[in-house]
Amino acid sequence: MISNLYIRVTYVVPMQVVEITFNIVGGLALFMFAITMLRETLGKMSGARVVRILERVSSNPIKGMAAGTATTFMTQSSSITVLTLIGFVNAGMMTFRQSVNVMLGSEIGTTVTAQLVSFDIGVAFWPLVAIGFFMGFFSKNERIKLLGRVIFSLGLLFLAMDFMKKGAAPLTTDYPFFRDLINDYGAIPIFGILIGAFIAGVTQSSSATTSLVIAMGAAGVIDLGPGIALVMGANIGTCFLELFAAIGATTPAKRTAIAQTLINIIGVTIFLPFLAPFTALSQTTAVELPRQLANAHTIFNLIVSFMFVPLVGPLVRLCERLIPDKEGEVIGRYHFDEQMLNLPQAALIEAEREIVRTAEITMQMIQSSRISLLEHEKKEGEKVIQLEDEVDDRCRTTEEFIDKIREEELGEFDIIWRMKLLAVLTDVERVGDLSQNIAEFALHRMKNGVFFSEAAVNDLLKMFEMVEETYSTSIEALRTRNKELARVAVELEDEVDVFERKIRESHEQRLRDGICLAEADTVFVETLRNLERISDHADNIALDVIMEH
């Protein structure tokens, strides 16, 4: 009888432990899935806005903090914000000092999730899950579908919290030694901080770690003091990913990652001696323990961020001493950086701007080839050939970057636009090739003394002017996404086609009349053909803009 009871007890207890473990770990996994879905959905809805916010960041600390707070709220991840900052700094689009200001704001923005999940909404998560699912499933409207996914994600967040709370609850009643163990170790601040840092380092999410602590608090497993220590450690744990991402990055980007780590470590170190009074203060902010933990998280991050505002200058100088400038380092060669892939909408926008930048280089090539051909400027022709290598490199690198942008995190229109950008990139590269052809004709003409009649020069000059106007108009239409301007480019291309046929006939007549020499025929006709093809590629770009959506 006693042996049977022993067998039943030893069987039931391990099974309960397994159930508790899976509830907590499964709830944490569901939470991370939900926060990822929420981040991706908010990215689809506001990714372009995030880029505009970051690009307008000035050196004003308060404005930078506001931008960081807004960005982290929209990305639902301080890690994504900091990684994107590293990308912007790597691309030379933001200074290191500006990135520090934004970083301080990201510390505040990351508290929003903790405040949200600290509310006890009962079983209201089921209506959220149902409403969100059916909005996304039945609606054909992209905005409504995205809104449905946001509601669905929020429902999953609260459901995950419920799983973790219910999973942890038996630890309070059935396994008090476990509760005592957590609180005894957590009561030693340094242990609590290290445990929090470890969990956040493994999950790569301070939000997930903080929410787990809040769930444990709601279940009565952890007290306020140890919970605050774990939350503080979570702030440090998220720095591991940024430090890893900075390996091989530019010097300013490495400084950005170091600055993030220093801010969190120094902030925790300063708070450490005052943990007891801070715990007492947090206890007065709410009645329920989950709200106290969320408020402690918010207050801690607010104080640390504002504390560093007057210290941004010294922090910047410290990071510059820790990581000195590297001689001969090139910063900002492209408008994009690999770290921008963490925010696909930002990656797509910056890839588009890099294409525009490359197109502007090919515009210079057309102009230089004209000067070389018609004004006998050898240096301009050689310049075109040198620029062609740069254009090829930019096009290849940009294409590889666009291929890495994750389509599943883009909206329907962005997916289409991504494919169009690849087509535009091909057009831009071909314009560079065609401009090189003309430059080579120019160098051949100078080397062999090929003569053009005055009428031929005037015709080619007019053709160049028309093609340059068509191409520059299409580039501006691409840069501004202006469909009306794109239609103007299409009309200009039609005029180029008409004029090309006209001057080709005039050239043939001059050949018959002996005004133009036979050796000039090949150079003239091939130049004309290359210019007409440049105009065709301008037309392709303009049509892609017109049919963007």
DOROGU-661253 format. One line per field, with one value per residue (C-alpha): z, x, y; residue number from 1; residue in three letters. Coordinates in pm, whole numbers, plus 50000, padded with zeros to 5 digits. Example, Ala and Ser with C-alpha at 12.3 -4.5 7.8 and 13.67 -1.06 7.14 Angstrom:
2
z 50780/50714;
x 51230/51367;
y 49550/49894;
n 1/2;
res ALA/SER;
END
This chain:
549
z 50000/50105/49805/49567/49720/49683/49317/49254/49430/49247/48918/48971/49092/48788/48555/48728/48700/48327/48291/48479/48268/47939/48043/48131/47842/47595/47714/47671/47319/47234/47372/47156/46852/46923/46975/46649/46463/46618/46522/46164/46126/46273/46044/45740/45864/45973/45840/45603/45886/46102/45831/45795/46173/46191/45889/46040/46369/46466/46730/46977/47256/47340/46975/46932/47238/47108/46777/46958/47171/46870/46665/46938/46994/46622/46595/46936/46990/47125/46969/46622/46678/46782/46500/46253/46409/46353/45989/45952/46113/45896/45586/45697/45716/46087/46313/46616/46850/46689/46729/47103/47140/46961/47169/47491/47358/47264/47632/47706/47411/47520/47840/47649/47612/47984/48071/47829/47950/48317/48283/48387/48119/48236/47941/47710/47507/47338/47177/47066/46907/46737/46612/46488/46311/46126/46028/45866/45718/45552/45463/45120/45231/45316/45598/45764/45736/45902/46174/46229/46268/46529/46730/46687/46807/47113/47194/47170/47398/47673/47610/47650/47975/48097/48013/48201/48504/48531/48466/48744/48997/49134/49222/49498/49659/49568/49545/49796/49805/49439/49516/49811/49592/49327/49583/49792/49490/49345/49676/49611/49343/49148/49109/48999/48745/48605/48577/48400/48164/48086/48008/47791/47618/47532/47422/47268/47402/47711/47655/47675/47987/48159/48069/48208/48535/48541/48484/48767/48987/48901/48998/49332/49252/49270/49496/49387/49483/49303/49011/48971/48975/48696/48491/48528/48411/48108/47991/47987/47825/47506/47438/47339/46996/46923/47024/46800/46511/46547/46467/46129/46120/46076/46368/46437/46432/46683/46903/46880/47011/47289/47388/47422/47650/47861/47907/48041/48258/48406/48463/48651/48848/48964/49072/49250/49587/49591/49504/49843/49840/49467/49546/49819/49574/49309/49567/49613/49241/49232/49441/49220/49193/48807/48780/49034/48825/48502/48669/48813/48463/48320/48600/48581/48204/48220/48491/48318/47981/48115/48341/48030/47837/47979/47963/47591/47511/47763/47662/47296/47379/47594/47312/47069/47301/47347/46970/46786/46420/46171/45910/45554/45662/45415/45573/45384/45048/45001/45125/45294/45535/45620/45964/45795/45695/46053/45948/45591/45513/45594/45385/45085/45107/45137/44850/44639/44732/44644/44301/44256/44362/44111/43841/43907/43848/43513/43435/43482/43251/42974/43009/43015/42710/42525/42616/42516/42182/42069/42234/42198/42577/42631/43013/43012/42809/43043/43339/43198/43169/43530/43654/43473/43711/44008/43864/43806/44164/44304/44096/44194/44564/44561/44385/44645/44922/44774/44737/45114/45205/45352/45145/45422/45634/45356/45266/44933/44762/44895/44761/44413/44446/44549/44222/44025/44190/44065/43712/43754/43872/43549/43346/43536/43484/43110/43087/43236/42977/42691/42816/42823/42461/42359/42553/42370/42037/42147/42225/41896/41712/41870/41813/41448/41358/41259/41134/41195/40986/41164/41088/41237/41554/41593/41544/41800/42046/42018/42059/42370/42520/42461/42602/42905/42976/42940/43166/43431/43438/43491/43772/43944/43904/44070/44350/44429/44324/44112/43853/43669/43620/43505/43238/43121/43083/42872/42645/42612/42513/42231/42107/42120/41898/41642/41644/41619/41296/41160/41216/41096/40764/40760/40821/40534/40307/40409/40327/39980/39931/40046/40334/40592/40536/40540/40837/41049/40968/41221/41510/41431/41385/41686/41906/41787/41860/42210/42292/42174/42394/42694/42626/42620/42962/43092/42959/43144/43472/43423/43349/43667/43865/43693/43760/44115/44271;
x 50000/50276/50489/50196/50142/50513/50501/50196/50355/50687/50495/50255/50513/50745/50445/50328/50675/50675/50335/50450/50766/50582/50321/50587/50825/50538/50379/50712/50748/50392/50470/50781/50585/50312/50558/50736/50402/50309/50647/50625/50267/50346/50649/50425/50196/50457/50798/50827/50732/51008/51265/51145/51162/51518/51637/51513/51695/51903/52172/51912/51900/51530/51421/51647/51496/51146/51242/51387/51076/50845/51062/51080/50705/50646/50905/50819/51187/51470/51712/51563/51588/51954/52044/51876/52072/52394/52287/52223/52556/52736/52580/52692/52332/52348/52630/52736/52618/52272/52246/52315/52028/51790/51920/51821/51467/51460/51511/51184/50996/51069/50865/50536/50496/50553/50291/50048/50078/50069/49694/49476/49206/49069/48962/48913/49208/48977/48757/49075/49208/48874/48809/49166/49167/48839/48928/49247/49086/48779/48884/49029/49143/49514/49476/49194/49389/49690/49473/49327/49677/49758/49446/49521/49881/49762/49521/49807/50022/49760/49696/50067/50071/49777/49965/50274/50074/49873/50184/50376/50089/50152/50507/50363/50141/50291/50660/50727/51095/51120/50958/51193/51488/51399/51344/51648/51877/51686/51716/52091/52075/52382/52243/51905/52070/52287/51988/51783/52072/52111/51739/51731/52052/51902/51562/51716/51418/51401/51024/50987/51204/51021/50683/50791/50885/50548/50370/50569/50478/50109/50133/50291/50617/50846/50855/50897/51265/51395/51165/51317/51668/51570/51416/51732/51940/51716/51825/52186/52109/51971/52308/52466/52300/52408/52766/52770/52623/52897/53170/53311/53107/53248/53408/53104/52874/53098/53081/52701/52690/52940/52742/52423/52605/52763/52431/52264/52555/52619/52246/52212/52533/52410/52074/52224/52302/51953/51760/51583/51442/51362/51168/50979/50903/50778/50552/50365/50284/50018/49838/49898/50248/50243/50169/50444/50696/50588/50605/50950/51067/50931/51066/51410/51439/51304/51551/51849/51764/51716/52019/52235/52103/52369/52624/52592/52903/53129/52982/53058/53415/53462/53347/53574/53870/53774/53739/53966/53924/54058/54288/54157/53813/53532/53195/52872/52972/52616/52281/52219/52381/52319/52180/51889/51760/51632/51369/51278/51079/51383/51599/51366/51351/51727/51782/51554/51757/52078/51932/51847/52200/52344/52110/52241/52594/52483/52330/52677/52813/52571/52674/53044/53012/52842/53123/53384/53219/53119/53389/53687/53747/53950/53941/53562/53558/53806/53597/53291/53484/53603/53250/53119/53315/53165/52812/52855/52975/52685/52429/52565/52580/52233/52082/52234/52097/51744/51751/51809/51504/51244/50926/50716/50770/50662/50313/50153/50251/50608/50648/50551/50773/51067/51038/51009/51322/51517/51391/51481/51827/51876/51770/52014/52300/52226/52229/52578/52686/52539/52708/53038/52979/52938/53251/53446/53313/53434/53784/53787/53683/53966/54225/54136/54043/53686/53516/53152/52985/52836/52484/52570/52710/52395/52170/52363/52366/51990/51950/52171/51967/51638/51767/51919/51590/51397/51632/51663/51282/51241/51502/51320/50991/51152/51301/50970/50734/50560/50338/50260/50631/50671/50404/50600/50906/50702/50588/50945/51058/50801/50948/51298/51183/51038/51350/51580/51410/51428/51802/51882/51717/51906/52233/52165/52094/52422/52606/52450/52540/52900/52867/52942/53230/53179/53418/53187/52883/52949/53025/52723/52472/52593/52586/52233/52131/52281/52108/51774/51820/51901/51571/51397/51537/51419/51075/51091/51172/50890/50640/50745/50670/50332/50235/50379/50049;
y 50000/50239/50138/50202/50544/50619/50518/50739/51038/51003/50972/51262/51512/51486/51507/51824/51970/51891/52056/52367/52386/52354/52610/52867/52794/52748/53071/53251/53105/53216/53561/53593/53473/53729/54015/53921/53916/54252/54399/54274/54401/54742/54749/54698/54974/55228/55118/55414/55650/55502/55575/55935/55983/55850/56048/56375/56322/56624/56658/56787/56523/56567/56541/56241/56074/56143/55981/55680/55638/55659/55423/55160/55184/55118/54839/54689/54615/54826/54575/54633/55008/54990/54751/54988/55275/55079/55042/55415/55501/55244/55400/55747/55869/55945/56058/55859/56135/56141/55763/55795/56043/55807/55516/55694/55722/55354/55271/55451/55304/54949/55000/55022/54644/54585/54845/54685/54325/54422/54482/54191/54169/53835/53618/53917/53789/53536/53807/53986/53668/53593/53948/53990/53654/53704/54063/53934/53623/53773/54127/54205/54550/54555/54810/54619/54294/54455/54604/54258/54114/54381/54291/53920/53973/54164/53882/53632/53849/53840/53470/53401/53598/53387/53064/53184/53300/52976/52769/52946/52947/52590/52693/52912/52646/52309/52395/52674/52581/52688/53022/53069/52976/53236/53511/53422/53444/53738/53921/53936/54208/54101/53747/53879/54110/53831/53595/53865/53940/53570/53521/53834/53727/53389/53523/53839/54031/54249/54272/53894/53876/54162/54014/53675/53847/54026/53694/53533/53828/53789/53421/53516/53335/53635/53941/54302/54344/54034/54111/54458/54308/54066/54350/54560/54265/54226/54572/54456/54120/54274/54442/54110/54111/54470/54394/54089/54291/54553/54300/54397/54719/55069/55250/55475/55169/54988/55295/55287/54929/55008/55318/55110/54865/55140/55320/55006/54889/55235/55286/54956/55022/55364/55219/54919/55091/55244/54928/54909/55267/55230/54913/55100/55381/55137/54975/55304/55337/55062/54803/54497/54351/54324/54697/54774/54577/54748/55090/55013/54920/55245/55467/55305/55355/55711/55814/55650/55806/56159/56119/56062/56365/56604/56321/56247/56453/56275/55937/56008/56110/55800/55571/55755/55688/55324/55277/55525/55618/55368/55518/55499/55373/55450/55533/55580/55436/55313/55440/55108/54865/54498/54591/54771/54429/54401/54656/54545/54861/55074/54842/54877/55257/55290/55047/55266/55574/55395/55316/55686/55776/55530/55662/56013/55883/55739/56078/56228/55958/56058/56423/56342/56118/56405/56647/56392/56311/56658/56873/56637/56613/56297/56320/56319/55999/55831/55952/55771/55444/55477/55554/55246/55022/55207/55176/54802/54758/54960/54775/54434/54522/54678/54377/54143/54367/54374/53994/53970/54181/53947/53962/53805/54117/54354/54470/54375/54702/54685/54331/54453/54760/54541/54349/54673/54811/54511/54590/54959/54858/54662/54967/55192/54947/54929/55310/55301/55043/55248/55566/55379/55274/55637/55738/55468/55602/55947/55819/55628/55944/56148/55875/55825/56183/56100/56416/56518/56784/57084/56956/56616/56777/56991/56688/56482/56773/56806/56428/56429/56716/56536/56206/56376/56554/56228/56034/56306/56338/55965/55969/56256/56070/55768/55975/56148/55862/56128/55958/56281/56345/55985/56043/56348/56123/55878/56160/56287/55938/55936/56265/56112/55823/56065/56284/55980/55869/56223/56276/55926/56017/56348/56164/55924/56220/56387/56065/56060/56427/56366/56614/56341/56101/55723/55671/55890/55676/55398/55635/55855/55571/55373/55683/55750/55391/55399/55727/55591/55285/55506/55680/55340/55254/55593/55500/55165/55342/55591/55312/55128/55444/55487/55125/55126/55009;
n 1/2/3/4/5/6/7/8/9/10/11/12/13/14/15/16/17/18/19/20/21/22/23/24/25/26/27/28/29/30/31/32/33/34/35/36/37/38/39/40/41/42/43/44/45/46/47/48/49/50/51/52/53/54/55/56/57/58/59/60/61/62/63/64/65/66/67/68/69/70/71/72/73/74/75/76/77/78/79/80/81/82/83/84/85/86/87/88/89/90/91/92/93/94/95/96/97/98/99/100/101/102/103/104/105/106/107/108/109/110/111/112/113/114/115/116/117/118/119/120/121/122/123/124/125/126/127/128/129/130/131/132/133/134/135/136/137/138/139/140/141/142/143/144/145/146/147/148/149/150/151/152/153/154/155/156/157/158/159/160/161/162/163/164/165/166/167/168/169/170/171/172/173/174/175/176/177/178/179/180/181/182/183/184/185/186/187/188/189/190/191/192/193/194/195/196/197/198/199/200/201/202/203/204/205/206/207/208/209/210/211/212/213/214/215/216/217/218/219/220/221/222/223/224/225/226/227/228/229/230/231/232/233/234/235/236/237/238/239/240/241/242/243/244/245/246/247/248/249/250/251/252/253/254/255/256/257/258/259/260/261/262/263/264/265/266/267/268/269/270/271/272/273/274/275/276/277/278/279/280/281/282/283/284/285/286/287/288/289/290/291/292/293/294/295/296/297/298/299/300/301/302/303/304/305/306/307/308/309/310/311/312/313/314/315/316/317/318/319/320/321/322/323/324/325/326/327/328/329/330/331/332/333/334/335/336/337/338/339/340/341/342/343/344/345/346/347/348/349/350/351/352/353/354/355/356/357/358/359/360/361/362/363/364/365/366/367/368/369/370/371/372/373/374/375/376/377/378/379/380/381/382/383/384/385/386/387/388/389/390/391/392/393/394/395/396/397/398/399/400/401/402/403/404/405/406/407/408/409/410/411/412/413/414/415/416/417/418/419/420/421/422/423/424/425/426/427/428/429/430/431/432/433/434/435/436/437/438/439/440/441/442/443/444/445/446/447/448/449/450/451/452/453/454/455/456/457/458/459/460/461/462/463/464/465/466/467/468/469/470/471/472/473/474/475/476/477/478/479/480/481/482/483/484/485/486/487/488/489/490/491/492/493/494/495/496/497/498/499/500/501/502/503/504/505/506/507/508/509/510/511/512/513/514/515/516/517/518/519/520/521/522/523/524/525/526/527/528/529/530/531/532/533/534/535/536/537/538/539/540/541/542/543/544/545/546/547/548/549;
res MET/ILE/SER/ASN/LEU/TYR/ILE/ARG/VAL/THR/TYR/VAL/VAL/PRO/MET/GLN/VAL/VAL/GLU/ILE/THR/PHE/ASN/ILE/VAL/GLY/GLY/LEU/ALA/LEU/PHE/MET/PHE/ALA/ILE/THR/MET/LEU/ARG/GLU/THR/LEU/GLY/LYS/MET/SER/GLY/ALA/ARG/VAL/VAL/ARG/ILE/LEU/GLU/ARG/VAL/SER/SER/ASN/PRO/ILE/LYS/GLY/MET/ALA/ALA/GLY/THR/ALA/THR/THR/PHE/MET/THR/GLN/SER/SER/SER/ILE/THR/VAL/LEU/THR/LEU/ILE/GLY/PHE/VAL/ASN/ALA/GLY/MET/MET/THR/PHE/ARG/GLN/SER/VAL/ASN/VAL/MET/LEU/GLY/SER/GLU/ILE/GLY/THR/THR/VAL/THR/ALA/GLN/LEU/VAL/SER/PHE/ASP/ILE/GLY/VAL/ALA/PHE/TRP/PRO/LEU/VAL/ALA/ILE/GLY/PHE/PHE/MET/GLY/PHE/PHE/SER/LYS/ASN/GLU/ARG/ILE/LYS/LEU/LEU/GLY/ARG/VAL/ILE/PHE/SER/LEU/GLY/LEU/LEU/PHE/LEU/ALA/MET/ASP/PHE/MET/LYS/LYS/GLY/ALA/ALA/PRO/LEU/THR/THR/ASP/TYR/PRO/PHE/PHE/ARG/ASP/LEU/ILE/ASN/ASP/TYR/GLY/ALA/ILE/PRO/ILE/PHE/GLY/ILE/LEU/ILE/GLY/ALA/PHE/ILE/ALA/GLY/VAL/THR/GLN/SER/SER/SER/ALA/THR/THR/SER/LEU/VAL/ILE/ALA/MET/GLY/ALA/ALA/GLY/VAL/ILE/ASP/LEU/GLY/PRO/GLY/ILE/ALA/LEU/VAL/MET/GLY/ALA/ASN/ILE/GLY/THR/CYS/PHE/LEU/GLU/LEU/PHE/ALA/ALA/ILE/GLY/ALA/THR/THR/PRO/ALA/LYS/ARG/THR/ALA/ILE/ALA/GLN/THR/LEU/ILE/ASN/ILE/ILE/GLY/VAL/THR/ILE/PHE/LEU/PRO/PHE/LEU/ALA/PRO/PHE/THR/ALA/LEU/SER/GLN/THR/THR/ALA/VAL/GLU/LEU/PRO/ARG/GLN/LEU/ALA/ASN/ALA/HIS/THR/ILE/PHE/ASN/LEU/ILE/VAL/SER/PHE/MET/PHE/VAL/PRO/LEU/VAL/GLY/PRO/LEU/VAL/ARG/LEU/CYS/GLU/ARG/LEU/ILE/PRO/ASP/LYS/GLU/GLY/GLU/VAL/ILE/GLY/ARG/TYR/HIS/PHE/ASP/GLU/GLN/MET/LEU/ASN/LEU/PRO/GLN/ALA/ALA/LEU/ILE/GLU/ALA/GLU/ARG/GLU/ILE/VAL/ARG/THR/ALA/GLU/ILE/THR/MET/GLN/MET/ILE/GLN/SER/SER/ARG/ILE/SER/LEU/LEU/GLU/HIS/GLU/LYS/LYS/GLU/GLY/GLU/LYS/VAL/ILE/GLN/LEU/GLU/ASP/GLU/VAL/ASP/ASP/ARG/CYS/ARG/THR/THR/GLU/GLU/PHE/ILE/ASP/LYS/ILE/ARG/GLU/GLU/GLU/LEU/GLY/GLU/PHE/ASP/ILE/ILE/TRP/ARG/MET/LYS/LEU/LEU/ALA/VAL/LEU/THR/ASP/VAL/GLU/ARG/VAL/GLY/ASP/LEU/SER/GLN/ASN/ILE/ALA/GLU/PHE/ALA/LEU/HIS/ARG/MET/LYS/ASN/GLY/VAL/PHE/PHE/SER/GLU/ALA/ALA/VAL/ASN/ASP/LEU/LEU/LYS/MET/PHE/GLU/MET/VAL/GLU/GLU/THR/TYR/SER/THR/SER/ILE/GLU/ALA/LEU/ARG/THR/ARG/ASN/LYS/GLU/LEU/ALA/ARG/VAL/ALA/VAL/GLU/LEU/GLU/ASP/GLU/VAL/ASP/VAL/PHE/GLU/ARG/LYS/ILE/ARG/GLU/SER/HIS/GLU/GLN/ARG/LEU/ARG/ASP/GLY/ILE/CYS/LEU/ALA/GLU/ALA/ASP/THR/VAL/PHE/VAL/GLU/THR/LEU/ARG/ASN/LEU/GLU/ARG/ILE/SER/ASP/HIS/ALA/ASP/ASN/ILE/ALA/LEU/ASP/VAL/ILE/MET/GLU/HIS;
END
